Amino acid sequence: MKRAVVAYVGVVLFALAPILVAIGSGSVAHALGCQVDEGSVHPCVVAGMNWGPLFYDLGVLGWLFLVTLPLGGILFVALTIFLLVRKARQS
């Protein structure tokens, strides 16, 4: 049972990872007083370093969500079928 829960959590994290990274990047940038959008890279100088390109890249990574969400859904269904078949064979 524990393995199944870990597998489901892993699938959900895989599916949501890009959007979580993009939200996290935007939140950190906002907290630092920087502007982040997908239109272009904006300068974000903190501690003498320009973090703008990194925040931009991480923000644009959110678009990968369009791939990982459907794949995560497929994996979720496949995992459920696998576990149901395994449970039926044990009975």
N, C-alpha and C positions, 0 to 999 in steps of 0.2 A: 504494500500500500504506500509506503514511504517513497519508494522509487517512482511510482506513478505520479504522486504529487510533485516530486522534483522534476519529472519529465514534463508535466503540464506547465509548471512555472517556467521551465526553460523555454518551452515553445512560446509562451506568452511574452517572455522577455525578448526572445528573438524577433517576434512580430512587432513589438512596440519599441525596440531599441533605437531606431533612427529618429523617431519623433521625440523620444525621451531625451536623446542627446541634443536635438535641436532646441527643445524647450529649455533644457539646462543651460545651453550656450547663451540663449537669449536672456535668460534670467541673470546669469553672471554678468553679461555685458551691460544689461540695464542697471544692475547694482553698481557697476563701475562708472555709470554715466555715459555709456557708449551707445551708438546707434547701430543696429544690425538689421539688415533686410536683404532680400534676394536680388535686389536691383544692381548693387555694386558694393565693393569693399569700401568701408568707411574707416578712417584712422581712429584708433583707440590706443592711445599711449598711456601705459601704466608702468610705473617703475622704470621709465626710460626705454621701454620696448613697445613696439607697435603690435598689438594683439588683434587688430582689425581683420587681417586675412584669416587667422585661425577661427575667429568667431563667425566670419562669413562662411568658411568651409564647413564648419559644424552646423551652421544654420541651414545651408543648402543640403546637407546630408539628410535632413528631414524628408526630402523627396524620395529617398530610398524606401520610405514607408509604403509607397505605392507598390513595391515589389514584395517587401517582407510581410505585409499584412495578409495578402492572399496566400502566400506560401505558409505562413503561420496557421492560417485557417485550414489549409490542406493537411498540414502536419498534425493539427489538433484532431481532425476527423480520423486520420490514419492511426494515430495513437489510440484513440477511443476504440476503433474497430479492432486493433491489435489486442488491446486489453480485454475486450469482450470475447474475442475468439479464444484467447488464452484462458480466461475464466471458464468458458464453456467446455474447453478440453479437460480442465482439471476436475470438473464435476462428473 
